[in-house]
Amino acid sequence: AFEERPDRPWPTPQVFRPLDMFLERCHDQLHVSRTAAQYETLHGVELGGQSGRALSARLVQLSAAFASARSALSSSSPDPLAAPAETFDPAFCAFRVAVKS
């Protein structure tokens, strides 16, 4: 009935499981927001040098791929904090895979 987590030395009673799930969802949204902020800093960046044009084009492609992944995540549920795990978790997993690749 109790689940041990490495970040907490105490077991989590069943009564706190919904709160834990909500906190995990908040951390997921924080990850999305921080990643979006990092990609926003790349907007309009032009790199110089011998391969600058190719690298700048790659940055545009990465930003477009991120925007597409974020849009897919947003369309999975209008309210990500209230979305059921069955719809949000696979969408968030796909988002993370898209961002990492």
Contacts in CASP RR format, 6 or more apart in sequence:
PFRMAT RR
TARGET T0000
AUTHOR 0000-0000-0000
METHOD contacts of the structure
MODEL  1
AFEERPDRPWPTPQVFRPLDMFLERCHDQLHVSRTAAQYETLHGVELGGQ
SGRALSARLVQLSAAFASARSALSSSSPDPLAAPAETFDPAFCAFRVAVK
S
1 13 0 8 1.000
1 14 0 8 1.000
2 11 0 8 1.000
2 12 0 8 1.000
2 13 0 8 1.000
2 14 0 8 1.000
3 11 0 8 1.000
3 12 0 8 1.000
3 17 0 8 1.000
4 11 0 8 1.000
4 12 0 8 1.000
5 12 0 8 1.000
12 20 0 8 1.000
21 85 0 8 1.000
22 81 0 8 1.000
25 80 0 8 1.000
25 81 0 8 1.000
25 88 0 8 1.000
26 81 0 8 1.000
28 80 0 8 1.000
28 88 0 8 1.000
28 92 0 8 1.000
29 80 0 8 1.000
29 81 0 8 1.000
31 96 0 8 1.000
32 70 0 8 1.000
32 73 0 8 1.000
32 95 0 8 1.000
35 66 0 8 1.000
35 99 0 8 1.000
36 66 0 8 1.000
36 70 0 8 1.000
39 62 0 8 1.000
39 63 0 8 1.000
39 66 0 8 1.000
39 67 0 8 1.000
42 59 0 8 1.000
42 62 0 8 1.000
42 63 0 8 1.000
43 63 0 8 1.000
45 56 0 8 1.000
45 59 0 8 1.000
46 52 0 8 1.000
46 56 0 8 1.000
47 53 0 8 1.000
47 55 0 8 1.000
47 56 0 8 1.000
47 59 0 8 1.000
48 55 0 8 1.000
48 56 0 8 1.000
65 98 0 8 1.000
66 98 0 8 1.000
66 99 0 8 1.000
68 98 0 8 1.000
69 94 0 8 1.000
69 95 0 8 1.000
69 98 0 8 1.000
69 99 0 8 1.000
70 95 0 8 1.000
72 91 0 8 1.000
72 94 0 8 1.000
72 95 0 8 1.000
72 98 0 8 1.000
73 80 0 8 1.000
73 91 0 8 1.000
73 92 0 8 1.000
73 94 0 8 1.000
73 95 0 8 1.000
74 80 0 8 1.000
76 83 0 8 1.000
76 87 0 8 1.000
76 88 0 8 1.000
76 91 0 8 1.000
77 83 0 8 1.000
77 84 0 8 1.000
77 87 0 8 1.000
77 88 0 8 1.000
77 91 0 8 1.000
80 88 0 8 1.000
END
